[in-house]
Amino acid sequence: MNTFPVALGFGDEVIVFDLGGTTFRSALLNHEGQLTKVQRTPSINARSMPGKSGAEIVDAIGGYIANTVLSFWDSLDGRRPPVAISMGAALNAHTGEILGSGPILGEHSTTFDLEKAIKRHLKGAKISIVNDVTAAVIGHSRMDSLRHARQLALITVSSGIASRTFNCSLPHVPVDGGLGTQGEIGHHSIKFSIDGHALSLKCDCGGVDHLNAFASGNGIVRVLNQLREVMPDEFKSSHLNKGDHSADVTLETLADGLRKGDALCKEVLAAVTAPIADAIRWHFTLNPEIDKMILTGGVCFFLRDFYLSSVLEHLSASALYPSPAEGESFWAERVMLGPISDDAGLIGAAFVGREHPRVHRRETLGLEAPYRVSRQSGTDYAIHVAENILQGNNFPEHLLENFDRIILMIDSKVEHIYGEAIRRVLAGTYRKVETHIMRVSEKSKDLFAVADVISAFENSGVRRRKDLIVAAGGGITMDIVALGANLFRRGIPCMRLPTTLVGLIDAGIGVKNAINFRQSKSRLGTYCAPYAVVVDPCFVTTLPDREIRNGLSEALKIGLVVDRRLFEVIEEHAYYLIRSKMQSEPGMEVILRSIRAMLLELAPNLYERSLDRFPDYGHTFSPIFEFELSDLEHGEAVALDMAVATALAVIMGFLRAEDAERILATQHALGLPIVRAGLCLDMLTRGAQEAKKHRGGQLRMPVLCGLGEALFIDDVTDSQLEESLAFVESWYSGRLAEVPKSA
């Protein structure tokens, strides 16, 4: 088995278990989010404890867990991390009770409370128990290739079969309100036949003709061994026939036959994958928001490409209605094999234990208390990109159709240049536009400014459904107006019309708003999605070069962490982007790629349930810089932060010096600051301390490990920060030395 390609990032230690029908595994998730001290032992189950009752088996499992936890605790110098368990059994997600497990507890197993069994042997431990399939889909959701998914589905095919769907943004695994289960498809009864021969087989749980009885690892072996009787002639001439009538045919024999192109082996594989393909088709039919279906488990690991090809062949033969033009590519894009690793359950359980102990939501609104409300509040808003919206019919007029009146909150500078044109477009043929002119700055982005906005709403008698607030200006204007709109009458619709480059590509397109409080930047704020955002690159034409550089600093930021191509466009066209005021093909590419890259990062984590955020690059030290260094714009503070972070990545061994040279040279070409008088080590250490308060007690600082690639660090020393400052100052001094004295 390989290492699962996920590290959870910095956080608390967790002792994790993955209890399967064949093997029990345990590990310590360390502070860096990596699995260490991994141990493997044969499962405690009905086969290893013949004649024992289910209660006795569960008690033995509880004893094994307790002894393993105590062993970990003894090795951790007094630290006692919590325990998270991925359990290979159907369980009630609300209570943690095991509902039954044929591979572990044997036939006709009944309900048992694993947590109670553990606590009989182990006192004082914090324990989280999650189903192994739930843990697996959560573990896979942390893969880089899947972190932008809306919803994922997973089917595991091993000693049993089950499926899960997972809402990645919340995060949430929906389960039945009473039973606490989802996706236990392995115990559904099916009709199974091969070449017209119907088979009836017994499941490990004792039931008859369950999906598990035919298509799980044990089930496939049963099917293979039935072929001697139901298809004797075909069996005799196939690769499956080894001449020993007493020996079982194994999965290894099937895999070898598939490699050699054996016809009967292919027929068996087609028969056992057909019901899996049916399950996949139903998943996508009933839940079109699933972005990927992951196939995993021992059978998928063992048969690998043969298994996936057979599933895809079934799916392509009977596509969704209406059938896509290219059914094969439709399914090939949506169905994937998971990595060959059994660490996914450990990773998923650790994520639940560390970050989200309540991945299952349950609404209880019966006649008895306690009551719980659990609804998924959907966030849905659009960012429209249109050029020259103030001319002709280019403005997306449909956004305004449901409103009688527009309350235009407009920055004074924007009012001077565009006020009349904006009012004309917003008014259309029948709407009234009421204007409030705002004079804002970073220093005045405070409670008084928000109070002024709310007073304007009150004086205008703003209504919740028939009036639309439009915030026209830069990031400061939109922050103040959005916060006021969210507070007034508990929220009124607010559309953003960003007029600065920072607003177009960064500040105007997310759901956060914030104001400063007591010399702390962005200390008060809310999460509130805009009604809509209208982006017009033409507003950039009237911006001073300094404002364009500010915006390009944010574009550079997101490009460096997630979009190498974006960085390369900025690098290649740095001077031209400013000179043309973004009114060029490269300028439009920068704007569009910046918006897309930001939204790909923001959308799965709009409300920051995860505090590991790549958009935080350049925002660890910059709040301190922005408040304490004179005459410094936001984008310039971010640029200074990025310069230090670039040097830090080199010093820590994550980034090549040649890549750092390219980054700093690009910042220099854009006219962004690299160094600044007054910037000192004390600012960096205080910035790191403040960032920890904002990020749940961890630094979670994004640093580069390549161009367009980043990782998170949680530990940085004063000496490393001091070296980083020296690196940047040395680079800048060398660059100045290259400039001719006559220049």
Order of alpha helices (4+ residues) and beta strands (2+ residues): beta-beta-beta-alpha-beta-beta-beta-alpha-beta-alpha-beta-alpha-beta-beta-beta-beta-alpha-alpha-alpha-alpha-alpha-beta-alpha-alpha-beta-alpha-beta-beta-alpha-beta-alpha-beta-alpha-beta-beta-beta-beta-alpha-alpha-alpha-alpha-alpha-alpha-alpha-beta-beta-alpha
